[in-house]
C-alpha cells in the first residue's frame, strides 16, 4: 500500500524571475507526487512570472492577498497577508511548511502553532548576517522552532549561529539551474556571438553578475588589460547590470579596454553562455554561486576565486581553476593558461558539465525530500 501523501506548503516572498524562484520551479518538476502534495504561497503581487511553470508542474499556487491583480498594488505586500496565511494553514491542514525567505518565515513560525501545526523547514540561501534589526529579533524569537534548516551551501550553513540551529543540524543542498533548453554547438555559439557583437574567431572571456558594490569586477578588468597587452586576440563580456556599471565602464576606459562588452541585464543569459570560451567568477560568494553553476552546466571551463562557496562546486584543476580573490596577476595567469590550451579547456569543460549534473534540480529535490521524510517521521 502506498503511503498517504503529505501536503506541503512552500512559502516565499515572491515568485519573480530570479534564481531562487526559478529553483523552486525546477525542483517542482521532480517532486515525488506519490509521497508529497506540494503547494506554494507568496506575498508580492506582480512578482509572479514563475507561477505558470509551477502550475504546469502540478502545484497549486496561493497569493496571500485579496487579489493579485488589484490595480495599484503591484510590488506592495498586502499588510493582511499574515491573516491570509493563518486562514490558509487552517483550511489546507499542511503537514509541513517550508519557508524560503526570512521575514515571512518568522511570521509563519509564530502562526504555525497548536496540536495540528505543521512541521517547519527553513531554507537559507544567503549568509545569516548582517541582517536588518527587525529580522534579527524575529529570528532570535522563533528560529529554533524550525525542525530542520537547509542551507544553499556549506559556507552559508556555517554562518547560522549554533544556538539557533534546529538540533544543531544544517543540511546543505546545492542546486544548479536547469538549462535543458539552452542551446549548444556551433549554431548556438555563432548566434550568441552575433547577438553580442563578438568576432567569430576571438577567444572570449565572460562573467555574469549584478555588479553590486560587493562584487569585484575591477580585478577582472585589470587582469583582462594584462591579457590584451601580452596574450592572444581576446574579448571580455560582462553580462548583468547594476549600480556599479558606470564606475566599471569608466575604469575600463581608463585601462584602454574599448572592446570590452558591457551587455547589461539580459533575460537570455543561458542563450549567451555558448559565446564564451572561459567563464570567470571573480567575486567571493557565500551563497550558492548560481552563475558559476550555470556556466558549468553549459560545459564551460571556469576561473573562480578560492573563497566562499565556490570551492564546494569546483575543484581546482578538475573542472576549472581557482585563484586568490583580488589578485589580477593570478587571475590573468590562469586565464592565459586556459586560453592557450584548447585541449585543457575541453577537458575541464566536460568535467564541469558532469559535476554540475550532480547538483541538478532532480538531485536537489531528492535531498530536500529526504529532509522532509526525516522531520515527518513519527
C-alpha positions as CSV (number, residue, x, y, z in Angstrom):
1,X,0.0,0.0,0.0
2,X,1.3,3.4,-0.9
3,X,2.0,5.8,2.0
4,X,-0.5,8.6,2.5
5,X,0.5,11.8,0.8
6,X,1.7,14.7,3.0
7,X,0.5,18.1,2.0
8,X,3.4,20.6,2.0
9,X,3.4,24.4,1.6
10,X,6.4,26.3,0.1
11,X,6.2,29.9,1.4
12,X,8.2,32.7,-0.4
13,X,8.1,36.4,-0.5
14,X,7.7,36.5,-4.3
15,X,7.8,34.3,-7.4
16,X,9.8,36.6,-9.6
17,X,12.1,35.5,-12.4
18,X,15.2,35.3,-10.2
19,X,17.3,32.4,-9.3
20,X,15.6,31.5,-6.0
21,X,12.1,31.3,-7.5
22,X,13.3,29.6,-10.7
23,X,15.0,26.9,-8.5
24,X,11.6,26.1,-6.9
25,X,10.0,25.7,-10.4
26,X,12.9,23.5,-11.5
27,X,12.6,21.3,-8.4
28,X,8.8,21.1,-8.7
29,X,9.1,19.1,-11.8
30,X,10.9,16.4,-9.9
31,X,8.7,16.2,-6.8
32,X,7.7,12.8,-5.5
33,X,4.0,13.2,-6.1
34,X,3.2,9.8,-4.7
35,X,4.5,10.9,-1.3
36,X,4.1,14.7,-1.3
37,X,1.4,17.1,-2.4
38,X,3.2,20.5,-2.7
39,X,1.5,23.9,-2.9
40,X,3.1,27.3,-3.0
41,X,2.2,30.7,-1.3
42,X,3.7,34.1,-2.0
43,X,3.2,37.7,-0.8
44,X,4.1,40.2,-3.5
45,X,1.6,40.8,-6.3
46,X,3.0,41.4,-9.7
47,X,6.2,39.5,-8.9
48,X,4.9,36.1,-10.1
49,X,6.2,35.2,-13.6
50,X,7.2,31.7,-12.3
51,X,3.6,30.9,-11.4
52,X,2.7,29.3,-14.8
53,X,5.8,27.0,-14.5
54,X,4.8,25.9,-11.0
55,X,1.2,25.2,-12.2
56,X,2.4,23.2,-15.2
57,X,4.3,21.1,-12.7
58,X,1.0,20.4,-10.9
59,X,1.5,22.7,-7.9
60,X,-1.4,24.8,-6.6
61,X,-0.3,28.4,-6.1
62,X,-1.9,30.8,-3.5
63,X,-1.4,34.5,-3.4
64,X,-1.6,35.9,0.1
65,X,-3.8,38.9,-0.6
66,X,-7.4,39.5,-1.7
67,X,-6.5,39.7,-5.4
68,X,-3.0,39.7,-7.1
69,X,-4.4,41.7,-10.0
70,X,-5.8,44.6,-8.0
71,X,-4.8,47.9,-9.7
72,X,-2.1,49.9,-7.9
73,X,-0.9,47.0,-5.7
74,X,1.9,45.6,-7.9
75,X,5.1,45.3,-5.8
76,X,3.3,46.1,-2.5
77,X,2.7,43.4,0.1
78,X,-0.9,43.3,1.4
79,X,-0.5,44.0,5.2
80,X,-3.2,41.4,5.8
81,X,-1.0,38.6,4.5
82,X,-0.4,37.0,7.9
83,X,-4.2,36.7,8.3
84,X,-4.4,35.1,4.9
85,X,-1.6,32.7,5.7
86,X,-3.3,31.8,9.0
87,X,-6.5,31.0,7.2
88,X,-4.7,29.0,4.5
89,X,-2.9,26.9,7.1
90,X,-6.2,26.2,8.9
91,X,-8.1,25.3,5.7
92,X,-5.4,23.2,3.9
93,X,-4.0,21.4,7.0
94,X,-0.4,21.1,5.8
95,X,1.8,18.5,7.3
96,X,4.9,20.5,6.6
97,X,5.6,24.2,6.0
98,X,8.9,25.0,4.1
99,X,9.8,28.7,4.3
100,X,12.3,30.3,1.9
101,X,12.6,34.0,2.9
102,X,13.4,35.3,6.4
103,X,10.5,37.7,7.3
104,X,7.7,35.5,6.1
105,X,9.4,32.6,7.7
106,X,9.5,34.3,11.1
107,X,5.8,35.2,10.9
108,X,4.9,31.7,9.8
109,X,6.7,30.2,12.7
110,X,4.5,32.3,15.0
111,X,1.4,31.3,13.2
112,X,2.0,27.6,12.9
113,X,1.1,26.7,16.4
114,X,-1.2,24.2,18.1
115,X,-1.7,20.5,18.2
116,X,-2.1,20.1,14.4
117,X,0.7,22.6,13.5
118,X,2.8,21.6,10.5
119,X,6.4,20.6,10.8
120,X,8.8,23.5,9.9
121,X,11.7,23.5,7.5
122,X,13.5,26.7,6.5
123,X,15.9,27.4,3.6
124,X,18.9,29.8,3.9
125,X,20.3,30.9,0.6
126,X,22.3,33.9,2.0
127,X,24.7,34.3,5.0
128,X,23.0,34.8,8.3
129,X,24.5,38.2,8.9
130,X,24.3,41.1,8.5
131,X,20.5,41.2,8.8
132,X,18.2,44.0,9.5
133,X,17.4,44.6,13.2
134,X,13.8,43.5,12.9
135,X,14.7,40.3,11.1
136,X,17.4,39.5,13.6
137,X,14.9,39.9,16.5
138,X,12.3,37.9,14.8
139,X,14.8,35.1,14.1
140,X,16.0,35.2,17.7
141,X,12.5,34.7,19.0
142,X,11.4,32.0,16.5
143,X,14.3,30.3,14.7
144,X,14.6,27.3,17.0
145,X,11.0,26.3,16.2
146,X,12.4,25.0,12.9
147,X,12.6,21.2,12.7
148,X,15.3,21.5,10.1
149,X,17.3,24.1,8.2
150,X,18.5,23.7,4.6
151,X,21.5,25.8,3.5
152,X,22.3,26.6,-0.1
153,X,26.0,26.0,0.6
154,X,28.3,24.9,3.4
155,X,29.6,28.5,3.6
156,X,26.0,29.7,4.3
157,X,25.3,26.9,6.8
158,X,28.4,27.8,8.8
159,X,27.0,31.3,9.3
160,X,23.9,30.1,11.1
161,X,24.7,30.5,14.9
162,X,24.9,27.2,16.7
163,X,22.4,28.3,19.3
164,X,19.8,28.9,16.6
165,X,20.2,25.7,14.6
166,X,17.4,23.1,14.6
167,X,19.0,20.4,16.7
168,X,22.4,21.9,15.7
169,X,22.0,20.3,12.3
170,X,22.0,22.1,8.9
171,X,21.6,20.1,5.7
172,X,23.4,21.5,2.6
173,X,21.6,21.3,-0.7
174,X,23.4,22.8,-3.7
175,X,21.3,23.3,-6.8
176,X,22.4,24.1,-10.3
177,X,20.0,25.9,-12.7
178,X,18.0,23.8,-15.1
179,X,19.3,24.7,-18.6
180,X,17.9,21.8,-20.5
181,X,16.6,24.1,-23.2
182,X,19.8,26.1,-23.6
183,X,21.4,25.9,-27.0
184,X,24.7,24.1,-27.6
185,X,27.1,23.5,-30.5
186,X,28.4,25.7,-33.3
187,X,25.0,27.2,-34.2
188,X,24.3,28.3,-30.7
189,X,27.8,29.7,-30.4
190,X,27.5,31.6,-33.6
191,X,24.1,33.1,-32.7
192,X,25.3,34.1,-29.2
193,X,28.4,35.8,-30.6
194,X,26.4,37.6,-33.2
195,X,24.0,38.8,-30.6
196,X,26.8,40.2,-28.5
197,X,28.7,41.7,-31.5
198,X,31.7,39.4,-31.0
199,X,34.1,38.2,-33.7
200,X,33.6,34.6,-34.7
201,X,37.2,33.6,-34.1
202,X,38.1,35.5,-30.9
203,X,38.8,33.9,-27.6
204,X,36.1,35.2,-25.3
205,X,36.1,35.5,-21.5
206,X,32.9,36.3,-19.8
207,X,31.1,36.7,-16.5
208,X,27.6,37.2,-15.2
209,X,26.8,39.3,-12.2
210,X,24.5,42.0,-10.8
211,X,27.6,44.2,-10.5
212,X,26.7,45.3,-6.9
213,X,29.3,47.2,-4.8
214,X,30.5,43.9,-3.1
215,X,31.4,42.3,-6.4
216,X,35.0,42.6,-7.6
217,X,34.8,43.2,-11.4
218,X,37.7,45.6,-11.1
219,X,40.1,42.7,-10.7
220,X,38.7,41.1,-13.8
221,X,39.2,44.3,-15.8
222,X,42.8,44.6,-14.6
223,X,43.5,41.0,-15.5
224,X,42.0,41.4,-18.9
225,X,44.0,44.5,-19.5
226,X,47.2,42.5,-18.9
227,X,46.0,39.8,-21.3
228,X,45.3,42.3,-24.1
229,X,48.9,43.6,-23.8
230,X,50.6,40.2,-23.9
231,X,48.1,37.5,-25.0
232,X,46.1,36.3,-28.0
233,X,43.1,38.1,-29.6
234,X,40.7,38.0,-26.7
235,X,37.4,39.7,-25.8
236,X,35.7,40.3,-22.5
237,X,31.9,40.2,-21.9
238,X,30.3,41.4,-18.7
239,X,26.6,40.3,-18.6
240,X,24.4,42.0,-15.9
241,X,23.5,45.5,-14.8
242,X,23.7,47.3,-11.5
243,X,24.8,50.4,-9.7
244,X,28.5,49.8,-10.2
245,X,28.3,49.8,-14.0
246,X,29.1,53.5,-14.6
247,X,32.2,53.2,-12.4
248,X,33.3,49.9,-14.2
249,X,32.8,51.5,-17.6
250,X,35.0,54.4,-16.6
251,X,37.6,52.0,-15.2
252,X,37.6,50.0,-18.5
253,X,38.0,53.3,-20.5
254,X,40.9,54.3,-18.3
255,X,42.6,50.9,-18.9
256,X,42.1,51.4,-22.7
257,X,39.6,48.5,-22.9
258,X,37.5,49.9,-25.6
259,X,36.5,46.4,-26.8
260,X,35.1,45.2,-23.5
261,X,31.4,44.4,-24.0
262,X,29.0,45.6,-21.2
263,X,25.9,43.6,-22.2
264,X,23.7,44.9,-19.4
265,X,20.9,42.9,-17.7
266,X,19.7,40.2,-20.1
267,X,16.8,37.7,-19.7
268,X,18.5,35.3,-22.1
269,X,21.7,34.6,-20.2
270,X,21.7,30.8,-20.9
271,X,21.5,31.6,-24.7
272,X,24.5,33.9,-24.3
273,X,26.8,31.5,-22.4
274,X,27.7,29.5,-25.6
275,X,29.5,32.6,-26.8
276,X,32.2,32.1,-24.1
277,X,35.4,30.1,-24.1
278,X,36.1,30.7,-20.4
279,X,33.8,31.8,-17.6
280,X,35.1,33.9,-14.7
281,X,33.7,34.3,-11.2
282,X,35.8,36.9,-9.6
283,X,33.7,37.7,-6.5
284,X,33.7,35.7,-3.3
285,X,30.2,34.3,-2.7
286,X,28.9,32.7,0.5
287,X,25.7,31.7,-1.1
288,X,25.4,29.2,-4.0
289,X,27.3,30.6,-7.0
290,X,24.4,30.3,-9.4
291,X,26.2,31.9,-12.3
292,X,29.2,29.6,-11.9
293,X,26.8,26.6,-11.8
294,X,25.1,27.8,-14.9
295,X,28.4,28.1,-16.7
296,X,29.4,24.6,-15.6
297,X,26.1,23.2,-16.7
298,X,26.8,24.6,-20.2
299,X,30.1,22.8,-20.2
300,X,32.3,25.9,-19.8
301,X,35.7,25.8,-18.0
302,X,35.9,28.5,-15.3
303,X,38.4,30.5,-13.4
304,X,37.0,31.4,-10.0
305,X,38.1,32.8,-6.7
306,X,39.0,30.4,-3.9
307,X,36.6,31.8,-1.4
308,X,33.1,31.4,-0.1
309,X,31.0,28.6,-1.5
310,X,32.9,28.4,-4.8
311,X,35.3,25.6,-3.8
312,X,32.3,23.5,-2.9
313,X,31.3,23.2,-6.5
314,X,34.6,23.5,-8.4
315,X,37.8,21.5,-7.7
316,X,41.0,23.3,-8.7
317,X,42.4,21.7,-11.8
318,X,39.4,19.4,-12.3
319,X,36.5,21.5,-13.5
320,X,38.3,24.8,-13.7
321,X,41.0,26.8,-11.9
322,X,40.8,28.6,-8.5
323,X,42.8,31.7,-7.8
324,X,43.0,34.0,-4.7
325,X,40.5,36.8,-4.6
326,X,41.6,40.3,-5.5
327,X,44.7,39.2,-7.4
328,X,44.8,40.4,-11.0
329,X,48.1,38.7,-11.7
330,X,46.9,35.3,-10.6
331,X,43.6,35.7,-12.4
332,X,45.3,36.8,-15.6
333,X,47.8,34.0,-15.4
334,X,45.1,31.4,-15.0
335,X,43.1,32.8,-17.9
336,X,46.2,33.0,-20.1
337,X,46.9,29.3,-19.4
338,X,43.4,28.3,-20.4
339,X,43.2,30.4,-23.4
340,X,46.5,29.0,-24.7
341,X,45.3,25.3,-24.3
342,X,42.2,24.3,-26.2
343,X,42.5,20.6,-25.1
344,X,42.6,21.7,-21.4
345,X,39.5,23.9,-21.9
346,X,37.7,21.0,-23.5
347,X,38.7,18.6,-20.6
348,X,37.8,21.0,-17.8
349,X,34.5,21.9,-19.6
350,X,33.4,18.3,-19.9
351,X,34.2,17.7,-16.3
352,X,32.3,20.8,-15.3
353,X,29.2,19.7,-17.1
354,X,29.4,16.3,-15.4
355,X,29.9,17.8,-12.0
356,X,27.0,20.3,-12.4
357,X,24.7,17.4,-13.2
358,X,25.2,16.1,-9.7
359,X,23.8,19.4,-8.5
360,X,20.8,19.3,-10.8
361,X,17.2,20.0,-9.8
362,X,16.3,16.3,-9.6
363,X,19.1,15.6,-7.1
364,X,18.3,18.7,-5.1
365,X,14.6,17.8,-4.8
366,X,15.6,14.3,-3.7
367,X,17.8,15.8,-1.0
368,X,15.1,18.2,0.1
369,X,12.6,15.4,0.3
370,X,15.0,13.3,2.4
371,X,14.8,16.2,4.9
372,X,11.0,16.1,4.7
373,X,10.9,12.4,5.5
374,X,13.2,12.8,8.4
375,X,11.2,15.6,10.1
376,X,7.9,13.9,9.3
377,X,9.0,10.6,10.9
378,X,6.7,9.8,13.9
